[in-house]
């Protein structure tokens, strides 16, 4: 049961990340420079709270499933979903700080380039979430 909860939370993480990567970010980039920057800030803050929590909970649940079953795939999935934390801190947060430092009236080519780079970095978070959910799914299938 704990493994299924890990799978569910990783799947929700992945769904949210893919939505941001494939829908929200491309739509944001259709806005003018100022509007794109202004839209990004509250969107990222809300998304960060949700996704950070989901990654942590999923990782803990996956580790718990590994402890319960001894099946290494649960541990691998947990490690991969938790990798979102260091990935975000090391690669995404520096870009976030740069974007947060731009005042909306100063938005332009440089801030747009940062937003595009942020989108590519966020796609990495989507990939980690998808990989973790897939590994959890395989682990769950092997246990049934």
Order of alpha helices (4+ residues) and beta strands (2+ residues): alpha-alpha-alpha-alpha-alpha-alpha
